[in-house]
Amino acid sequence: MEAKKKKRQSSQYDKIFKENIEAVISSIMENVLEITAVSMEELPDDIQHTKERKPDVLKKVTDTKGDTFVLQIEFQVRDEPEMVYRMLEYYGMLERKYKTPVRQFVIFLGSDNPKMPTELDRERLKFSFPLVSLSTLDYHIFLNSDKPEEIILGILANFKGENPEDALKQILVRIKETTKGDFSLNRYFNQLRVLAQLRNLELNLKNAMDSIAEYIKEERDVLYLRGQEREQMKFVKNLLTETDFSLDKIAKVAGVAVDFVKSVQRQLTVK
């Protein structure tokens, strides 16, 4: 059951990055990977010879130095002991297919210090890849962005000694300032809630939301505050059907009363 839960959570994180990656890739390259591109070209993400692999990010990049290369980025939630073999497989298949220099990066999203090996040193083979942990980066890198897709990544970065709720307030306010429309605002707040689970910040995030309620006013996040019942019901339905959370936990995550969750559950049962 626990493995199933972790797999489901991992798919939630993957979904967020797949939805947002095109909006944030240039900034991540420049601010996190120190690559400034003058041109980028999307490459097919299926690399198939003896097996199929789908990288999280795969692009042909030309940087300001005039160097052209294949860029591969993997976002990793778990500390994967065999990641080095996976990256080696990617490297071989990408080199074979494109006959172009390959630059690989793994961006670690977890809160712990990753212990995964990043290099192989054998008699006839030397291989390594850079491992970047978001938890070591200053969250202001993301907070100062004008893109909400990037701002939400601040919750995975280092608060630099600031009170978590104060940092989260700043992130929430910046998302509100850079987002147009209630639907998009709710979407980003929902993504923020999911990412908060990676840092055990669910309660801090709810408290931060409550404390800026006057600023958000009637456009406040439906996941935590009253209003827009249809969106709340949709979110609760997804939690009921897609997770094995208890009713109490669903109520806590969605920011609604347990009776509300029970009401939605009864509707699903009737259907």
KOLVO-87474 format. One record per residue (C-alpha): x, y, z; residue number from 1; chain; residue in three letters. Coordinates in Angstrom, 3 decimals. Each point is the difference from the previous one (the first is absolute). Last residue first. Example, Ala and Ser with C-alpha at 12.3 -4.5 7.8 and 13.67 -1.06 7.14 Angstrom:
<pts>
[[13.670, -1.060, 7.140], 2, "A", "Ser"]
[[-1.370, -3.440, 0.660], 1, "A", "Ala"]
</pts>
This chain:
<pts>
[[-23.613, 7.343, -9.440], 271, "A", "Lys"]
[[-1.488, -0.333, 3.485], 270, "A", "Val"]
[[3.419, -0.892, 1.415], 269, "A", "Thr"]
[[1.619, 3.053, -1.603], 268, "A", "Leu"]
[[-2.665, 2.250, 1.479], 267, "A", "Gln"]
[[0.506, -1.599, 3.410], 266, "A", "Arg"]
[[3.744, 0.713, -0.192], 265, "A", "Gln"]
[[-0.705, 3.660, -0.794], 264, "A", "Val"]
[[-2.164, 0.263, 3.136], 263, "A", "Ser"]
[[2.613, -1.800, 2.086], 262, "A", "Lys"]
[[2.648, 2.480, -1.171], 261, "A", "Val"]
[[-2.254, 2.930, 0.963], 260, "A", "Phe"]
[[-0.636, -1.598, 3.395], 259, "A", "Asp"]
[[3.781, -0.221, 0.511], 258, "A", "Val"]
[[0.123, 3.789, -0.348], 257, "A", "Ala"]
[[2.104, 1.577, -2.741], 256, "A", "Val"]
[[3.623, 1.043, -0.452], 255, "A", "Gly"]
[[0.659, -2.458, -2.808], 254, "A", "Ala"]
[[2.996, -1.597, 1.739], 253, "A", "Val"]
[[-1.673, -0.028, 3.425], 252, "A", "Lys"]
[[-3.304, -1.364, -1.299], 251, "A", "Ala"]
[[1.847, -2.651, -2.005], 250, "A", "Ile"]
[[1.967, -0.919, 3.138], 249, "A", "Lys"]
[[-3.161, -0.410, 2.066], 248, "A", "Asp"]
[[-1.686, -2.054, -2.707], 247, "A", "Leu"]
[[3.006, -2.347, -0.054], 246, "A", "Ser"]
[[2.356, 0.170, -2.972], 245, "A", "Phe"]
[[0.092, -2.965, -2.414], 244, "A", "Asp"]
[[0.421, 2.263, -3.006], 243, "A", "Thr"]
[[-1.463, 0.388, -3.508], 242, "A", "Glu"]
[[-3.737, -0.392, 0.589], 241, "A", "Thr"]
[[-0.470, 1.872, 3.272], 240, "A", "Leu"]
[[2.719, 2.551, -0.739], 239, "A", "Leu"]
[[-1.446, 0.670, -3.451], 238, "A", "Asn"]
[[-3.488, 0.401, 1.450], 237, "A", "Lys"]
[[1.364, 2.471, 2.563], 236, "A", "Val"]
[[1.508, 2.112, -2.783], 235, "A", "Phe"]
[[-3.177, -0.012, -2.058], 234, "A", "Lys"]
[[-2.107, 0.856, 3.044], 233, "A", "Met"]
[[2.239, 2.941, 0.840], 232, "A", "Gln"]
[[-0.204, 1.259, -3.569], 231, "A", "Glu"]
[[-3.794, -0.190, 0.092], 230, "A", "Arg"]
[[-0.116, 1.705, 3.370], 229, "A", "Glu"]
[[1.523, 3.209, -1.345], 228, "A", "Gln"]
[[0.033, 1.610, 3.438], 227, "A", "Gly"]
[[1.583, -0.723, 3.357], 226, "A", "Arg"]
[[3.742, -0.173, 0.583], 225, "A", "Leu"]
[[2.726, -2.599, -0.105], 224, "A", "Tyr"]
[[-0.245, -1.799, -3.302], 223, "A", "Leu"]
[[-2.062, 2.779, -1.525], 222, "A", "Val"]
[[3.024, 2.298, 0.092], 221, "A", "Asp"]
[[-0.977, 3.604, 0.606], 220, "A", "Arg"]
[[-1.537, 2.175, -2.736], 219, "A", "Glu"]
[[-2.586, 1.429, 2.395], 218, "A", "Glu"]
[[2.638, 1.654, 2.170], 217, "A", "Lys"]
[[3.598, -0.975, -0.921], 216, "A", "Ile"]
[[1.388, 2.855, 2.086], 215, "A", "Tyr"]
[[-2.425, -0.526, 2.873], 214, "A", "Glu"]
[[0.678, -3.742, -0.087], 213, "A", "Ala"]
[[3.731, 0.578, 0.433], 212, "A", "Ile"]
[[0.156, -1.659, 3.435], 211, "A", "Ser"]
[[-2.281, -2.878, -0.987], 210, "A", "Asp"]
[[2.191, -0.905, -2.955], 209, "A", "Met"]
[[3.118, 0.049, 2.182], 208, "A", "Ala"]
[[-1.741, -2.250, 2.522], 207, "A", "Asn"]
[[-0.954, -2.427, -2.773], 206, "A", "Lys"]
[[3.567, 0.020, -1.309], 205, "A", "Leu"]
[[1.461, -0.646, 3.440], 204, "A", "Asn"]
[[-2.430, -2.908, 0.445], 203, "A", "Leu"]
[[1.027, -1.604, -3.303], 202, "A", "Glu"]
[[3.726, 0.670, 0.470], 201, "A", "Leu"]
[[1.237, -3.573, 0.253], 200, "A", "Asn"]
[[2.699, 0.877, -2.568], 199, "A", "Arg"]
[[-1.029, -2.343, -2.817], 198, "A", "Leu"]
[[-3.625, 0.421, 1.046], 197, "A", "Gln"]
[[0.245, 3.712, -0.759], 196, "A", "Ala"]
[[0.422, -0.957, -3.667], 195, "A", "Leu"]
[[-3.621, -1.143, -0.131], 194, "A", "Val"]
[[-1.255, 3.157, 1.705], 193, "A", "Arg"]
[[2.012, 2.172, -2.379], 192, "A", "Leu"]
[[-1.555, -1.785, -2.954], 191, "A", "Gln"]
[[-3.446, 0.775, 1.409], 190, "A", "Asn"]
[[0.960, 3.632, 0.505], 189, "A", "Phe"]
[[1.174, 0.078, -3.613], 188, "A", "Tyr"]
[[-3.279, -1.415, -1.291], 187, "A", "Arg"]
[[-2.088, 2.254, 2.200], 186, "A", "Asn"]
[[1.740, 3.049, -1.411], 185, "A", "Leu"]
[[-0.417, -1.278, -3.555], 184, "A", "Ser"]
[[-3.752, -0.399, 0.468], 183, "A", "Phe"]
[[-0.369, 3.311, 1.839], 182, "A", "Asp"]
[[1.453, 2.081, -2.813], 181, "A", "Gly"]
[[3.371, 1.577, -0.664], 180, "A", "Lys"]
[[2.997, -1.094, 2.046], 179, "A", "Thr"]
[[3.162, 2.002, 0.755], 178, "A", "Thr"]
[[-1.150, 1.907, 3.082], 177, "A", "Glu"]
[[-1.865, -2.987, 1.480], 176, "A", "Lys"]
[[3.053, -2.231, -0.432], 175, "A", "Ile"]
[[2.153, 2.716, 1.576], 174, "A", "Arg"]
[[-2.359, 0.222, 2.987], 173, "A", "Val"]
[[0.062, -3.767, 0.502], 172, "A", "Leu"]
[[3.811, -0.154, -0.165], 171, "A", "Ile"]
[[0.339, 2.875, 2.460], 170, "A", "Gln"]
[[-2.444, -1.651, 2.381], 169, "A", "Lys"]
[[1.949, -3.253, -0.330], 168, "A", "Leu"]
[[3.189, 1.717, 1.131], 167, "A", "Ala"]
[[-1.776, 1.455, 3.036], 166, "A", "Asp"]
[[-1.522, -3.406, 0.770], 165, "A", "Glu"]
[[3.384, -1.696, -0.223], 164, "A", "Pro"]
[[1.672, 2.474, 2.395], 163, "A", "Asn"]
[[3.128, 1.138, -1.792], 162, "A", "Glu"]
[[3.257, -1.850, 0.563], 161, "A", "Gly"]
[[1.026, -0.027, -3.645], 160, "A", "Lys"]
[[-3.381, -1.215, -1.301], 159, "A", "Phe"]
[[1.814, -2.608, -2.111], 158, "A", "Asn"]
[[-1.850, -1.242, -3.096], 157, "A", "Ala"]
[[-2.958, -2.342, -0.453], 156, "A", "Leu"]
[[-2.602, 2.673, 0.834], 155, "A", "Ile"]
[[1.768, 2.325, -2.427], 154, "A", "Gly"]
[[-1.091, -2.285, -2.829], 153, "A", "Leu"]
[[-3.391, 1.743, 0.160], 152, "A", "Ile"]
[[1.635, 3.157, -1.383], 151, "A", "Ile"]
[[0.997, -1.783, -3.193], 150, "A", "Glu"]
[[-3.468, -0.890, -1.177], 149, "A", "Glu"]
[[-1.164, 3.386, 1.303], 148, "A", "Pro"]
[[2.252, 1.745, -2.545], 147, "A", "Lys"]
[[1.287, 3.489, 0.818], 146, "A", "Asp"]
[[2.970, -1.411, 1.890], 145, "A", "Ser"]
[[1.384, 1.563, 3.171], 144, "A", "Asn"]
[[-1.378, -2.793, 2.215], 143, "A", "Leu"]
[[1.845, -2.647, -2.024], 142, "A", "Phe"]
[[3.546, 1.177, 0.684], 141, "A", "Ile"]
[[-1.319, 1.318, 3.335], 140, "A", "His"]
[[-0.288, -3.635, 1.101], 139, "A", "Tyr"]
[[3.779, -0.162, 0.455], 138, "A", "Asp"]
[[1.176, -3.372, -1.305], 137, "A", "Leu"]
[[1.048, -2.935, 2.212], 136, "A", "Thr"]
[[-3.451, -1.652, 0.058], 135, "A", "Ser"]
[[-0.029, -0.001, -3.814], 134, "A", "Leu"]
[[2.725, -2.671, -0.022], 133, "A", "Ser"]
[[2.137, -0.052, -3.156], 132, "A", "Val"]
[[1.748, -3.210, -1.076], 131, "A", "Leu"]
[[2.525, 0.298, -2.830], 130, "A", "Pro"]
[[0.680, -3.225, -1.967], 129, "A", "Phe"]
[[2.930, -2.396, -0.084], 128, "A", "Ser"]
[[1.631, -2.672, -2.185], 127, "A", "Phe"]
[[3.399, -1.661, -0.223], 126, "A", "Lys"]
[[0.238, -3.329, -1.812], 125, "A", "Leu"]
[[2.828, -2.352, -0.914], 124, "A", "Arg"]
[[1.397, -0.858, 3.428], 123, "A", "Glu"]
[[-3.126, 1.171, 1.793], 122, "A", "Arg"]
[[-0.879, 3.277, 1.663], 121, "A", "Asp"]
[[-3.721, 0.645, 0.106], 120, "A", "Leu"]
[[-1.393, 3.292, 1.188], 119, "A", "Glu"]
[[-2.986, 1.654, 1.663], 118, "A", "Thr"]
[[-0.659, -2.470, 2.800], 117, "A", "Pro"]
[[-3.296, 0.717, 1.813], 116, "A", "Met"]
[[0.389, 1.452, 3.498], 115, "A", "Lys"]
[[-2.444, 2.871, -0.348], 114, "A", "Pro"]
[[-0.019, 2.536, 2.877], 113, "A", "Asn"]
[[-3.575, -0.107, 1.205], 112, "A", "Asp"]
[[-2.806, 2.314, -1.110], 111, "A", "Ser"]
[[-0.857, -1.732, -3.260], 110, "A", "Gly"]
[[-0.189, 1.749, -3.376], 109, "A", "Leu"]
[[3.307, -1.153, -1.503], 108, "A", "Phe"]
[[0.870, 1.505, -3.367], 107, "A", "Ile"]
[[1.989, -2.492, -2.085], 106, "A", "Val"]
[[2.024, 1.545, -2.794], 105, "A", "Phe"]
[[1.345, -1.283, -3.317], 104, "A", "Gln"]
[[2.011, 1.677, -2.735], 103, "A", "Arg"]
[[0.382, -1.940, -3.253], 102, "A", "Val"]
[[2.386, 0.828, -2.840], 101, "A", "Pro"]
[[-1.564, -0.845, -3.391], 100, "A", "Thr"]
[[-0.206, -3.259, -1.998], 99, "A", "Lys"]
[[-3.786, 0.288, 0.403], 98, "A", "Tyr"]
[[-1.161, -3.624, 0.338], 97, "A", "Lys"]
[[3.154, -1.667, 1.317], 96, "A", "Arg"]
[[0.810, 2.769, 2.432], 95, "A", "Glu"]
[[-3.586, 0.036, 1.260], 94, "A", "Leu"]
[[-0.070, -3.787, 0.433], 93, "A", "Met"]
[[3.327, -0.125, 1.816], 92, "A", "Gly"]
[[-0.809, 2.930, 2.264], 91, "A", "Tyr"]
[[-3.430, -1.335, 0.917], 90, "A", "Tyr"]
[[1.501, -3.339, 1.004], 89, "A", "Glu"]
[[2.640, 1.793, 2.077], 88, "A", "Leu"]
[[-2.733, 2.053, 1.643], 87, "A", "Met"]
[[-1.846, -3.171, 1.016], 86, "A", "Arg"]
[[3.205, -1.563, 1.280], 85, "A", "Tyr"]
[[0.772, 3.088, 2.120], 84, "A", "Val"]
[[-3.562, 0.022, 1.332], 83, "A", "Met"]
[[0.520, -3.399, 1.608], 82, "A", "Glu"]
[[-0.082, 1.219, 3.624], 81, "A", "Pro"]
[[-3.120, 2.148, -0.628], 80, "A", "Glu"]
[[-0.552, 2.665, 2.667], 79, "A", "Asp"]
[[-3.656, 0.609, -0.752], 78, "A", "Arg"]
[[-1.573, 3.096, -1.526], 77, "A", "Val"]
[[2.137, 0.204, -3.148], 76, "A", "Gln"]
[[-0.419, 2.506, -2.801], 75, "A", "Phe"]
[[2.092, -1.075, -3.002], 74, "A", "Glu"]
[[1.547, 2.477, -2.418], 73, "A", "Ile"]
[[1.509, -0.797, -3.405], 72, "A", "Gln"]
[[1.647, 2.632, -2.170], 71, "A", "Leu"]
[[1.339, -1.015, -3.425], 70, "A", "Val"]
[[2.819, 2.306, -1.019], 69, "A", "Phe"]
[[0.999, 3.022, -2.048], 68, "A", "Thr"]
[[2.796, 2.286, 1.212], 67, "A", "Asp"]
[[-0.015, 3.543, -1.366], 66, "A", "Gly"]
[[1.146, 1.495, 3.299], 65, "A", "Lys"]
[[-3.434, 1.568, 0.526], 64, "A", "Thr"]
[[-1.601, -3.436, -0.038], 63, "A", "Asp"]
[[-1.456, -2.185, -2.748], 62, "A", "Thr"]
[[-2.425, -2.564, 1.355], 61, "A", "Val"]
[[-1.642, -3.157, -1.339], 60, "A", "Lys"]
[[-2.630, -0.972, 2.516], 59, "A", "Lys"]
[[-1.072, -2.932, 2.175], 58, "A", "Leu"]
[[-1.759, 0.547, 3.300], 57, "A", "Val"]
[[-1.652, -2.721, 2.106], 56, "A", "Asp"]
[[1.763, -2.727, -1.976], 55, "A", "Pro"]
[[-2.155, -2.774, -1.503], 54, "A", "Lys"]
[[1.805, -3.318, -0.385], 53, "A", "Arg"]
[[-0.978, -2.955, -2.168], 52, "A", "Glu"]
[[2.029, -3.176, -0.138], 51, "A", "Lys"]
[[2.291, -1.809, -2.473], 50, "A", "Thr"]
[[0.235, 2.993, -2.282], 49, "A", "His"]
[[-2.460, 2.695, 0.967], 48, "A", "Gln"]
[[0.481, 3.521, 1.153], 47, "A", "Ile"]
[[-3.431, 1.574, 0.387], 46, "A", "Asp"]
[[0.054, 3.671, 0.920], 45, "A", "Asp"]
[[0.070, 1.379, -3.529], 44, "A", "Pro"]
[[2.176, 3.145, 0.037], 43, "A", "Leu"]
[[-1.174, 3.572, 0.574], 42, "A", "Glu"]
[[2.346, 2.623, -1.365], 41, "A", "Glu"]
[[1.618, 2.744, 2.009], 40, "A", "Met"]
[[1.846, 3.156, -1.027], 39, "A", "Ser"]
[[2.102, 2.691, 1.691], 38, "A", "Val"]
[[0.292, -2.065, 3.158], 37, "A", "Ala"]
[[1.618, 1.099, 3.244], 36, "A", "Thr"]
[[1.020, -3.068, 2.017], 35, "A", "Ile"]
[[0.872, 0.493, 3.676], 34, "A", "Glu"]
[[-1.928, -3.122, 1.094], 33, "A", "Leu"]
[[-2.127, 1.653, 2.702], 32, "A", "Val"]
[[-0.483, 3.614, -1.064], 31, "A", "Asn"]
[[0.480, -0.268, -3.779], 30, "A", "Glu"]
[[-1.373, -3.464, -0.729], 29, "A", "Met"]
[[-2.744, 0.339, 2.599], 28, "A", "Ile"]
[[-0.964, 3.352, -1.513], 27, "A", "Ser"]
[[-0.227, -1.381, -3.523], 26, "A", "Ser"]
[[-1.914, -3.102, 1.166], 25, "A", "Ile"]
[[-2.650, 1.876, 1.978], 24, "A", "Val"]
[[-2.957, 0.428, -2.332], 23, "A", "Ala"]
[[0.718, -3.162, -1.979], 22, "A", "Glu"]
[[0.249, -2.029, 3.209], 21, "A", "Ile"]
[[-3.340, 0.961, 1.517], 20, "A", "Asn"]
[[-2.418, -2.807, -0.865], 19, "A", "Glu"]
[[2.712, -2.683, -0.070], 18, "A", "Lys"]
[[1.322, 1.244, 3.340], 17, "A", "Phe"]
[[-3.422, -0.156, 1.637], 16, "A", "Ile"]
[[-0.774, -3.434, -1.437], 15, "A", "Lys"]
[[3.289, -1.422, 1.271], 14, "A", "Asp"]
[[-0.847, 1.191, 3.527], 13, "A", "Tyr"]
[[-3.381, -1.721, -0.144], 12, "A", "Gln"]
[[1.584, -3.171, -1.432], 11, "A", "Ser"]
[[2.362, -0.077, 2.986], 10, "A", "Ser"]
[[-2.971, 0.243, 2.347], 9, "A", "Gln"]
[[-1.633, -3.006, -1.651], 8, "A", "Arg"]
[[3.216, -2.009, 0.189], 7, "A", "Lys"]
[[0.421, 0.913, 3.667], 6, "A", "Lys"]
[[-3.560, -1.151, 0.745], 5, "A", "Lys"]
[[0.492, -3.287, -1.823], 4, "A", "Lys"]
[[3.206, -0.617, 1.921], 3, "A", "Ala"]
[[-1.815, 0.710, 3.283], 2, "A", "Glu"]
[[-2.802, -2.423, -0.910], 1, "A", "Met"]
</pts>
